[in-house]
Amino acid sequence: MNEEEWRKKICGETDTGYSYDLAKRMEQYRTNPVLGYRTAGSRAELETGGMLVREMESLGLADVHKDRITVDSWKFEKAVMLFTDSRGREHEFQLGAYQTDFHTGGFREFSLVYLGKGTAADYSQADVAGKLVLIDINQRDEWWINFPVYQARLKGAAALIAVQEQGYGEISDTALNAQDIAGPADAPAFSMSRADAGVLKAAMGEENQVRVRLDASSTVLKDQETYNIIGTIPGTEEGMILLSAHYDSYFSGFQDDNAAVAMMLGIARAVLRSGYKPRKTLVFCAMAAEEWGVVNSKYDWSAGAYEQVFTARPDWAGKVIADLNFELPAHAHGRKDAVRCVYEYADFLEEFITGLPAGFFTCQPYPEGVEVLSPIQTWSDDFSMAIGGIPSMVNDFSAGEFMETHYHSQYDNENFYQEPVYRFHHEMYAGLVLAFDRTAAVPMNFARLFEGAAASIDSSVCRGAGWGSWAGGVGRGGGADLPGLRLVLDQGIEAGEALYGKIREINRIYGRLLDRGEEEKADELAAGCRPFNRELLRIFKKEQDYFVRLSWHDDVLFPQQAVQENVRAMDRAIACLEKHDLTGALEAVYTIDNNRYALLFEEEVYTYFTEYVLNQPSDRLKWGAGRIVHHQNLFSLVESLKAKAREENPDTREEYDVLVRARENQLGCYEDDIRYMITSAGKLLEAIRQAVQWASEINKDLDTNESKIQEE
């Protein structure tokens, strides 16, 4: 059968009912008997892993096993608060939790004080030693939970209780919410719904506090064992296609990520039942510890995936040609669906989507179709896969309102299941597996990365530095050579396009050989591509090492972009000071690196969460290690501007000079970054040009019959 016939047969074997039932069965394992939770390294996670082993075996997957990994574990058993109001009515509140240590040993009485946003200023008139601190938070738009939690710890609070006023859990005032803590385990934190917090706030008098009783058990242990669960459908030639999803969760985790694990195995089931024999080995991996897995790190999620590719199976790099990662796949996150992928796979995915025949899908829940987005983000396991050398993608989930309403709350449940969306994703990604399986050469277009790098350069920063425009100009004192960078990036685009054209040619011939049943010739062509593919994957890994950096807010950037953004912000701040606009200057400084936290929290908080990025070992930083290179500490400037903003006619010449010096420092960093990019891009260019020659040799070696097929 040809590819289209196999697609139809596999789609015909798709059973979303099976996948839905499996997603629901995963809910039986929980660390908190009331709220759910299946946390990293917990007994519930281990039990779920055992169930998935049995499920893979029952489906008929081969080589079913558990890859042992080491993560920090968390067990959240309970957090129940009792409060008796002025009428004698007793209220019971179920609290959510963050990955911290706190044990009351039964119900203990506490004073609970409400402190607004929990910033440094909110503590100015408050004594919170040994008390519970209740605050409001908007993690999407303001700051992450670790900052007010650590501020509370410094003030001697027993624990902090956060109420999501906006940003997350917006579906209902009864919604609880939880996220990764990104901080130390000895700064305890819990979450409370807006409705329950409203009861407490209404009962507070002038002292702004009430008495409550709390029974909590939350346990963090370092360096514990857990497992990633693996099963395969063996292929006939070298190369692997990975399908992945994570099996830890907050609350019941129906969408995030039970439905994704179940969809992954639903695809495996359909492939097996169809009788399709893959040429590349299909690997199905249920990942542990995605929601959290390492203590006191800014990068404390996706620990299971990071450990899988960097410690458990580093040999996957160079063998796995693609990771199809799944997240929240049974709910539409908008009118248009999207696949988010590494730059190098954007062309292949667009060709796959546009090449699907009319009527391929049983249903079409996305009236505006499907788009391809790049680059990948840090939100999910595919980022760890990519930087480990495995080109990756994920069904995009981060932009829809579900993230603000249901995500990481008890409302992520089967009531919001959308079967047509689930079926659509089963069918699309099963078809994509077939498309990858029918490639002899890894179908990456390296030109897209060079295009992304070129688009990321802001020439206005360079002109502002006196270095000349992007199109030309003489560098200052041997400074940033933007024309030189432009040249090597343009050459990279040209070489990448030439290479991808030859890869497409190889794969067209390979696909036609398979469609004609000429298996021996297809095998011969695939065998000839093996060392070539290993080289392509090596180049991909080098691209990740050279060019993938992060901002202080976990955005994926090219190496020079963080400095560019800082310089633009400094220009705005300097202009504001020239107009004596201190508020505008502070707002600009707010956007520089992590200096937003300097405006609102004590210096010890700011310093702590700066140093734990810059001066922690890589085994704590995981996938973030080495991806933030520069930092501009402006805490003292912020304090000075805040103080002078309260004066009648402040003299800000000193602050102006500080900003000018900081800008000069950033421009020096920019020069370093551009030199680094030229050198790195040059190394990649040389490797890609060699790959072009290699691909040309492969095409020359095709026999006469294969050449005829190519011409048809």
Disulfide bonds with the S-S distance in Angstrom:
none
